[in-house]
Amino acid sequence: MSDVTRGYQSGMETTTVVIANGGTLSAASDLMGKTLVGVITPAAWTAGAISFDVNADSGSTFYPLYNQSGEVSIASADIATAAARWFSVEPSDFAGVRELKVRSGLNGATVAQGAERTLTLVVRSL
């Protein structure tokens, strides 16, 4: 994991991903056997949901992440466009995920960001 820092809770770590100016998808982040438990959004965000592409084997093929209820995402209406926020995610949705990419918007309905955006991924061993 790049830029990893230890949190106050045992086993909690963070890493960052960047969505480029005009982009919709971050580069891949290797979770190194940890599970995503939260996403911290930047203080500025072009209105749009957050969703994920994932793989299980560090390969080059990524898949949009869905569960039995539909696409795993953070709703656009919940993301402040002018304030950073911590969003908890359901760890079971990310069980077995080796690498993930963060998408601005939903699969098939992406939203280009108006500037470079850095998001913080919060992970831990479960």
N, C-alpha and C positions, 0 to 999 in steps of 0.2 A: 504494500500500500504506500502511495506517495503522500508526503506531508501528514504522517500519522502523529497524533498526539494522544496521550493517555488522559481520560476523563476522570472525574471524581469517583464514579462508580467502577468497581472492579471489572475489568475486561471491556469497558466502554472505550471505543476509539473513534476518531473522526478522520476523514479524508475529504478532499475537495475534487469537484469536477467542474469543468468550464464549458458553457455553451457560448460559442463565438458570436460576435456582433453579426446580426443577420442570419444566424444559424438556428437550428431547431433541435440538435442532438449533440450531447457531449461525447467525448472520447470514452472508451471503456475504462471502468475502474475494477481492478481485481479485488474481490472481497476477502481473499486469502483465508477461506474457511470460516469467515464470520457471517453473520446474518444482518441485513439492514433492519434497523429499528426506528430510524428517524431521518428526516430531511430538513435542513435549515435553509430557508430561502434567503436570497439577498434582499437588501433594503429597497432595491429597485427591480421591478419585474414587469415586462410587457404582458398584459392580461392574457392568460391562457392556463390551461390545466398543466399538471406535471404527470407524465407517465414514464414507462420504463421498457427498454429492450434488454433481454437477458440471454445468457448461455450457461451451460453447466460444465463445459470442458475446456475453457480457454481457446476455443476454436474461433474461426472467423465468421461463423453463422450465428446471428442474434435473432431472437424472436420477441414479438410484443408480449408483454406479461399480462395474462388473464387468469382469473380464478373462476369459480362456479357462478359468481354474480356478474361477471363481465370484466372489462379492462381494469387493471389495477392502476388507480390514479388518485391524485389530489385534485379536487374540483377547482376550477378557475375561480369560482365565486368565493372560495375560502382563502385564496392567496392574495394578500395585500400587495398592491402595486407600489407602495411607498413605505413599507415597513418589513423588516426581517421577521420571520416566524419559524418556530420549530414545529414540524408536523410529525406526529407519531404515525408509524405504519404498522400493519399487521405482520409480525415476523414470519408467520407460517406461509405467507404469500411469497417469501423470498428464500424459503428453505431449499437447499440444493443449488442455489444460484452461485456460480463461480464469479462471473463478471456481469456488470450491468452498465448500461448507458442511460442517461436521464434525457427525456424528451420534453420539449416545450410544446404543449398541446397533446392531442390524442393520436393514436395510430390512424392515419388517413386524414387527419385534420390538424396538422402541425401549425405552430404559431412562431414566426420568426421573431427573435428577440431584438430589441432596438439598440442594444449595446452588449458588450461582453458581460456575461453573468456567471458568477461563481456560486455554486451550491455546495453545502457541506453535508456529507453523508455520515450518519451516526450508525456504527456497527458494533456488534458484540457477539461473543460466543454464547450459544444457547445450549 
